[in-house]
Amino acid sequence: MFYFQLVIMAGTVLLAYYFEYTDTFPVHIQGFFCFDKAFSKPYPGPEDDSKAPPVLVYSLLTAIPTVTVSFTAIHKLSLL
């Protein structure tokens, strides 16, 4: 069963590589193009307007699930 799963995973990786680096599905660029300087960069993005720095937000988003899972696992083990 394990080898079957490896074959499926390898096939998925090869398909992702093939579709990413070949022109199987050509890119079609369309849309609205405005060359007005008032709408172009630099404009303050969400990182510049934020009251919390992105490093703090990313570290909390990583730490909270990790601590929750660890605490739950420790709690479940202590009940056994």
C-alpha positions in Angstrom: 0.0 0.0 0.0 2.9 2.3 0.8 4.4 2.0 -2.6 1.0 2.7 -4.2 0.9 6.0 -2.2 4.4 6.8 -3.3 3.5 6.3 -7.0 0.5 8.6 -6.6 2.6 11.3 -4.8 5.3 11.1 -7.4 2.8 11.4 -10.2 1.2 14.4 -8.6 4.6 16.1 -8.2 5.4 15.4 -11.9 2.1 16.7 -13.1 2.5 19.9 -11.0 6.0 20.3 -12.5 4.8 19.7 -16.0 1.9 22.1 -15.8 4.0 24.8 -14.1 6.9 24.8 -16.5 5.3 24.1 -19.9 2.8 25.9 -22.0 0.0 23.3 -21.6 -2.4 26.1 -20.4 -1.2 29.4 -22.0 -1.5 32.5 -19.9 -3.9 35.1 -21.2 -3.3 38.6 -19.9 -6.3 40.8 -20.0 -7.8 43.5 -17.9 -7.7 47.2 -17.2 -4.4 49.0 -17.5 -4.1 52.5 -16.1 -0.8 54.4 -16.4 -2.0 57.3 -14.1 0.7 58.0 -11.5 -1.9 58.7 -8.9 -2.9 55.1 -8.8 0.5 53.5 -9.1 2.9 52.4 -6.4 4.1 53.3 -3.9 1.0 53.3 -1.9 0.7 52.3 1.7 -0.2 48.6 1.7 -1.6 46.6 4.6 1.8 46.2 6.1 2.4 49.9 6.2 -1.0 50.8 7.7 -1.0 48.0 10.2 -0.7 48.6 13.9 1.0 45.3 14.4 4.2 44.4 12.5 3.9 41.5 10.1 6.6 39.5 12.0 4.4 39.5 15.1 1.3 38.5 13.2 3.2 35.6 11.4 4.8 34.4 14.6 1.4 34.3 16.4 -0.3 32.5 13.5 2.4 29.9 13.7 2.6 29.7 17.5 -1.0 29.5 18.5 -1.9 26.3 16.6 1.4 24.7 17.7 0.8 25.5 21.4 -2.9 24.4 21.1 -2.0 21.0 19.6 0.9 20.5 22.1 -1.3 21.4 25.0 -4.1 19.1 23.8 -1.7 16.2 23.3 -0.1 16.6 26.7 -3.6 16.8 28.3 -4.8 13.7 26.5 -1.6 11.8 27.6 -2.0 12.8 31.2 -5.6 11.3 31.2 -4.3 7.9 30.1 
